[in-house]
Amino acid sequence: MRIPSHPIKSTGQRAAPMLSGVLTALALLFVSGCGGGGGGGSANAQAGIVSPAALEITVPQEIRNPVGGSAPDNLPVSKMSEAAIIGNGIMVRSASASSTEVDKRMVRPGTRLTVLDQQGKFVSTVDYGLTLAEGYAGDWAMLPAPGGMTLVQLEKGSKLLQFDAAGKLLSDVNGVNLYTPEPPAKLQASIYQSAAALDGNGFWLATTYVFPQEDGTKMYRLVLTKFDMAGKPLTPTGILWNSNKALTPRLAASGGAVLVAWNDSGSPMLANWAKGAGAPALRTVNAMGNFLDLRPVALDDAGKMAILWSSKAANTGNLTGVLMNENGTPVLPAGVSSWAAESMSSTWGGARHGASFDMQRLGGKLLVADLIADLPQPGQPANDIFVLADYRWTDAALSTIEPKVLTFKRPSGSKVLTGAPALRQLVFANHSVLLIGDDTHLEGAVVTRR
């Protein structure tokens, strides 16, 4: 499929429509609550509080090969980029031991694949270093596929590679190009950034192209296409938006419905393509002057969507979110017109710490994993508090739903978390695995819901 590469002459314009045992009181410190601020109003954890939210979690343990051996088997799993349920277990994509210089800084590509069992225990690992997609060192989407998984480039390319459930490469090492560039020209279009999401028989890919202009400026075009898991296009490529500012897409899809979010010059934008609709509906979000990093999430298999976000100014404030109705309109409380005050974290007992959070779905519930800042006693080191919050959604605004909340600290003596910790929830039928990754290692814990 060719890149839509003719020059763009306008900005900010709407495009044409397109087709290890349960944790006990001595093992971990808890602060627990069940919505409404009850049970856990203080961010200073107390020992041995049983969660009224009916959530239990095991002590987080470092995940690495218990046998050791040679590299990469004996190396800690560091800088987790993504994790997903692949086959009968978990696949973690993390930083390779190899490195390369990108834009005058050293980068470790996220090309190490580690397999865990359903309890989060180490099974195997393989490090592809800089051998994939001609030495590509950027980010990937990791998508479950029949018999294994698919990696799709998300920056500066559109290569697709296929792997089995053990992380063995099945396709050519350089992959398949989803978009074929036009013949070389004086002003050559290139891929800036993409986002991908599974949906039924394939995946949707929202891609921003950058077009150099004769006057030295750049124009950006956001497009949307659905592919099968081998990279064959299932829909025509359609144009969503044009701008003279860089566009970073976020994407969720389910049941034939697609929701794409991006920012244009600080203005949050949405394209909602309802199932059966002939074209996506576009709208601008009233962000009250805030930069919002909107994160769409599919809540079921029938196209029900929500959007969660944090802003640069609110990384230490609330996690915010809205449900979307079938028309792509946010569900807000009566009398409310702005999204800005739709807090989901006001009952967590502390201020959020960092922009990273994870969201998954389970049987009519939205599961959120996040961090809030500790308020230590004088002379005591800070120890971030982890949050698991379950929201049983209805047709009401998310901000009005009383979540079931479990907050906990890792035990004293645990490895210090460096950088910005990454959280991932891997949800199975009767339990989930919480992964906690930082610059140096990876930890896992088992969560059960009674």
C-alpha positions in Angstrom: 0.0 0.0 0.0 1.5 3.3 -1.1 2.1 6.3 1.2 -0.4 9.1 0.5 2.4 11.4 -0.5 1.1 14.4 -2.4 2.1 17.7 -0.7 -0.3 19.3 1.8 -1.1 23.0 1.5 -3.4 23.6 4.4 -3.2 23.3 8.2 -5.5 21.9 10.9 -8.0 20.8 8.3 -10.6 18.1 8.4 -9.8 15.4 5.8 -12.3 13.8 3.5 -14.4 11.0 5.1 -13.0 7.5 4.8 -14.2 4.1 4.6 3.7 -17.4 45.4 1.0 -17.5 48.0 -1.4 -14.7 49.0 0.3 -11.8 50.7 0.0 -11.7 54.5 0.2 -8.8 57.0 3.9 -9.4 57.6 4.8 -9.5 53.9 3.7 -6.2 52.5 2.4 -2.8 53.6 -1.2 -1.9 52.6 -3.4 1.1 52.5 -6.8 -0.2 51.2 -10.1 1.4 50.4 -13.4 0.8 48.7 -14.1 4.1 47.0 -15.5 7.1 48.7 -12.2 7.7 50.4 -13.0 5.1 53.0 -10.4 2.8 54.5 -7.3 4.4 53.0 -7.4 8.1 53.3 -3.7 8.4 54.4 -0.8 7.9 52.1 1.3 6.6 55.0 0.8 2.8 54.8 -0.2 0.8 57.8 0.8 -2.9 58.2 -1.6 -5.7 57.8 -4.8 -4.0 56.6 -7.0 -6.5 54.8 -8.4 -5.1 51.6 -12.2 -4.5 51.7 -11.9 -4.3 47.9 -11.6 -8.1 47.8 -8.2 -7.7 46.1 -5.2 -9.7 47.1 -1.6 -9.5 45.9 1.5 -11.5 46.4 4.9 -10.0 47.3 6.5 -8.5 44.1 9.5 -10.6 43.2 12.3 -9.9 40.7 11.8 -11.9 37.5 15.0 -13.4 36.1 16.4 -16.8 35.0 16.8 -18.8 38.3 19.5 -20.9 36.6 21.6 -18.1 35.2 23.8 -19.2 32.4 25.3 -17.0 29.7 23.8 -13.8 28.2 21.1 -13.0 27.7 19.7 -15.6 30.1 21.7 -14.3 33.0 20.9 -10.6 32.5 18.1 -8.8 34.4 15.0 -7.9 32.3 15.3 -4.1 32.3 13.4 -1.2 30.7 10.1 -3.1 30.0 8.4 -1.5 27.0 5.4 -3.7 26.6 3.9 -7.0 27.8 1.0 -9.1 26.5 -0.6 -12.5 26.9 0.8 -14.5 24.0 -0.3 -18.1 23.6 -0.5 -19.8 27.1 1.8 -17.3 28.8 3.2 -13.8 28.9 5.6 -12.1 26.5 7.6 -9.1 27.7 9.4 -6.8 25.4 12.3 -5.0 27.0 15.7 -3.3 26.3 18.4 -5.3 24.5 21.9 -5.6 25.8 23.0 -4.0 22.5 23.0 -0.2 22.0 23.4 2.3 19.2 23.6 6.1 18.8 20.4 7.8 17.8 20.3 11.6 17.7 23.6 11.9 19.6 22.4 9.7 22.5 22.9 6.0 23.1 19.8 3.9 22.8 19.1 0.2 23.7 16.5 -1.1 21.3 13.4 -2.8 22.8 14.1 -6.1 21.0 14.6 -8.5 23.9 11.6 -10.9 24.2 11.1 -12.8 27.5 8.5 -15.5 28.0 6.8 -15.8 31.4 4.3 -18.4 32.6 0.8 -17.5 33.8 2.2 -16.8 37.3 4.8 -14.4 36.0 7.7 -16.9 36.4 10.7 -16.8 34.0 10.5 -19.3 31.1 13.0 -18.2 28.4 14.4 -15.1 26.7 15.9 -14.1 23.4 17.7 -10.9 22.5 17.5 -9.8 18.9 19.7 -6.7 19.5 20.0 -4.6 16.3 19.2 -7.4 13.9 15.5 -6.6 13.2 14.2 -4.3 10.5 17.7 -3.1 9.4 18.8 -2.1 12.8 15.7 -0.2 13.8 15.9 1.0 17.4 12.6 2.7 17.9 9.3 1.6 19.5 7.1 -1.3 18.4 3.5 -2.4 18.8 3.3 -6.0 20.2 0.1 -7.6 19.0 -1.1 -11.2 19.9 -1.7 -13.3 16.7 -2.7 -16.9 16.0 0.2 -19.1 17.2 2.3 -16.2 18.4 2.6 -12.4 18.0 3.3 -9.6 15.6 5.6 -6.6 16.0 4.8 -3.5 14.0 7.1 -0.4 13.8 5.7 2.7 15.4 8.4 5.2 14.5 10.1 6.0 11.2 8.9 2.9 9.4 6.0 0.5 8.9 7.7 -2.9 9.0 5.8 -6.0 10.3 7.6 -9.0 11.8 6.0 -12.3 13.0 7.1 -14.5 15.9 5.9 -17.7 17.6 4.8 -17.8 21.2 8.3 -18.6 22.3 9.7 -15.4 20.7 11.2 -17.2 17.7 11.3 -15.1 14.5 9.1 -16.6 11.8 9.3 -13.9 9.1 12.2 -12.3 7.3 14.5 -10.4 9.6 13.6 -7.2 7.8 9.9 -7.8 7.9 7.1 -6.7 5.5 6.5 -3.1 4.7 2.9 -2.1 5.4 3.2 1.1 3.4 5.4 1.2 0.3 7.1 4.6 -0.3 6.6 6.4 -3.6 9.7 6.4 -5.9 12.5 8.7 -4.7 11.6 12.4 -5.1 13.0 15.8 -4.1 10.6 16.1 -1.2 10.1 12.6 0.1 7.3 11.8 2.6 8.3 9.7 5.6 6.6 8.1 8.6 6.7 10.1 11.8 4.7 8.0 14.4 2.0 5.3 14.5 -0.3 3.5 16.9 -1.9 0.1 16.6 -4.8 -1.9 18.1 -6.2 -5.4 17.5 -9.8 -5.8 16.2 -11.2 -9.1 15.2 -9.4 -10.5 12.1 -6.6 -7.9 12.1 -5.4 -4.6 13.5 -5.9 -0.9 12.9 -2.9 1.3 12.3 -3.1 5.1 12.7 0.0 6.6 11.1 1.3 10.2 10.9 3.4 11.0 7.8 5.6 14.0 7.6 5.9 15.9 4.3 8.8 18.4 3.7 7.6 21.5 2.0 9.4 23.7 -0.6 9.8 26.5 1.9 11.6 24.3 4.5 8.6 23.7 6.7 6.9 20.4 7.4 3.3 19.2 7.1 1.8 16.2 8.8 -1.0 13.9 7.7 -2.7 11.3 10.0 -4.2 8.3 8.2 -5.9 5.1 9.2 -5.9 1.6 7.7 -6.8 -1.9 8.9 -4.5 -4.8 8.1 -4.7 -8.6 8.7 -2.0 -10.1 10.9 0.3 -10.8 7.9 0.2 -7.2 6.8 -2.4 -7.4 4.0 -4.6 -4.2 3.9 -8.3 -4.9 4.7 -9.5 -1.3 4.1 -8.4 1.6 2.0 -6.1 4.1 3.7 -8.1 7.1 4.7 -7.0 10.5 5.8 -8.1 11.8 9.2 -6.3 15.1 9.7 -3.7 17.5 8.2 -1.6 19.9 10.3 1.6 21.8 10.3 2.3 20.4 13.8 3.5 16.9 14.7 0.6 14.5 15.4 1.1 11.6 17.9 -1.8 9.2 17.6 -3.3 6.9 20.3 -5.7 4.2 19.3 -8.3 1.7 20.6 -10.5 -0.7 18.6 -13.1 -3.4 19.2 -16.1 -4.9 17.6 -15.6 -2.9 14.4 -15.4 0.5 16.3 -12.3 2.6 16.2 -11.3 5.6 18.4 -8.2 7.7 17.5 -6.9 10.5 19.7 -4.2 13.1 19.1 -3.1 16.6 19.9 -2.9 19.4 17.3 -1.1 22.4 18.6 -2.1 21.6 22.1 -5.8 21.0 21.1 -6.9 17.4 21.9 -8.7 15.8 18.9 -10.8 12.6 18.5 -11.9 10.6 15.6 -14.7 8.1 16.5 -15.6 5.6 13.9 -18.7 3.7 15.2 -19.4 0.2 13.9 -21.4 0.4 10.7 -20.8 4.2 10.3 -19.7 5.4 6.9 -17.1 7.7 8.2 -15.5 8.7 11.5 -16.9 11.7 13.5 -14.2 14.2 14.4 -14.4 16.5 17.5 -12.2 18.8 19.5 -12.0 18.3 23.3 -12.6 21.2 25.7 -9.3 20.8 27.7 -9.6 24.1 29.5 -6.1 25.1 28.2 -4.4 21.8 29.3 -2.3 19.6 27.2 -4.0 16.2 27.4 -2.4 12.9 26.5 -5.6 11.1 25.7 -5.4 7.3 26.0 -8.4 5.4 24.4 -9.3 2.0 25.8 -11.8 -0.6 24.6 -14.0 -1.8 27.5 -15.7 -4.8 25.8 -15.8 -6.7 22.5 -18.8 -4.7 21.3 -17.1 -1.3 20.7 -17.7 0.4 24.1 -14.9 2.9 24.6 -13.4 5.1 27.3 -10.6 7.7 27.4 -8.2 8.2 30.3 -5.5 10.8 30.5 -3.0 12.8 32.5 -1.6 16.1 31.4 2.0 17.4 31.8 0.7 19.8 34.4 -1.1 17.1 36.2 1.4 14.2 36.4 1.3 14.7 40.2 -2.5 15.3 40.2 -5.5 13.3 39.3 -6.0 10.5 36.8 -9.0 11.6 34.7 -11.3 9.7 32.3 -14.6 9.7 30.5 -16.8 7.0 29.0 -17.9 7.5 25.4 -21.4 6.8 24.1 -22.2 5.2 20.8 -22.0 8.6 19.0 -18.5 9.4 20.3 -19.8 11.9 22.9 -18.3 11.9 26.4 -20.6 10.8 29.3 -20.4 13.7 31.8 -22.3 14.4 35.0 -25.4 16.6 34.7 -24.4 20.3 34.3 -20.7 19.5 33.5 -19.3 20.6 30.1 -15.6 20.3 30.5 -13.6 17.0 30.8 -11.0 18.6 33.0 -12.6 17.8 36.3 -13.6 14.2 35.6 -11.2 12.7 38.2 -11.0 9.0 38.8 -8.3 9.1 41.4 -9.7 11.4 44.1 -10.4 8.5 46.4 -6.9 6.9 46.2 -5.5 8.7 49.2 -2.6 10.5 47.5 -1.4 12.5 44.5 -0.4 10.6 41.4 3.4 10.3 40.8 4.3 10.1 37.2 2.4 10.0 33.9 2.6 6.2 33.4 -0.5 4.1 34.2 -1.9 0.9 32.8 -5.5 0.1 32.0 -7.1 -3.2 31.1 -10.6 -4.7 31.0 -12.2 -7.7 32.7 -15.9 -8.6 32.6 -17.5 -5.2 32.7 -14.8 -3.6 34.8 -12.0 -1.2 33.9 -8.8 -2.2 35.8 -6.3 0.6 36.5 -2.7 0.3 37.8 -0.9 3.5 38.9 1.4 5.1 41.4 0.8 7.7 44.1 3.5 9.6 45.9 4.4 8.6 49.5 4.3 11.1 52.3 7.1 9.7 54.5 7.7 10.5 58.1 10.6 13.0 58.7 13.9 11.3 58.1 12.4 8.3 56.3 12.9 7.7 52.5 10.0 8.0 50.2 8.5 4.7 48.9 6.0 5.1 46.1 2.6 3.5 46.7 1.1 1.3 44.1 -2.6 1.5 43.3 -4.9 -1.1 41.8 -8.4 0.4 41.2 -11.3 -1.5 39.7 -14.2 0.5 38.1 -17.4 -1.4 37.3 -18.7 0.8 34.5 -22.3 1.4 33.6 -23.8 4.2 31.6 -22.8 6.8 34.2 -19.9 9.2 34.1 -16.6 7.5 35.2 -16.0 10.2 37.8 -19.2 9.1 39.6 -18.3 5.4 39.9 -17.1 4.2 43.2 -14.0 2.1 42.6 -12.7 -0.8 44.6 -9.1 0.2 45.5 -6.1 -1.6 46.8 -2.9 0.4 47.5 0.4 -1.1 48.7 4.1 -0.6 49.1 6.8 -2.9 48.2 8.5 -4.4 51.3 11.5 -2.6 52.9 14.7 -3.9 51.4 13.2 -4.1 47.9 15.4 -2.8 45.1 15.0 0.9 44.6 13.0 1.7 41.5 14.9 4.0 39.1 13.7 6.2 36.3 9.9 6.1 35.5 8.5 2.7 36.5 6.4 1.0 33.9 3.3 -1.0 35.0 1.5 -3.7 33.1 -1.5 -5.9 34.1 -1.8 -9.3 32.3 -5.4 -10.4 32.9 -6.2 -14.1 32.9 -9.6 -15.8 33.7 -9.1 -16.2 37.5 -6.1 -13.9 38.3 -3.9 -11.3 36.8 -0.1 -10.6 36.9 1.1 -7.2 37.7 4.5 -6.4 36.2 6.7 -3.5 37.6 9.6 -2.5 35.4 12.3 0.1 35.7 15.7 0.9 34.3 17.5 -2.0 36.0 15.1 -4.9 36.6 11.5 -6.4 36.4 9.3 -7.5 39.2 6.0 -9.5 39.1 3.1 -10.2 41.5 -0.1 -12.2 41.3 -3.4 -10.4 41.9 -6.6 -12.3 42.7 -10.1 -10.8 42.9 -12.6 -12.5 45.2 
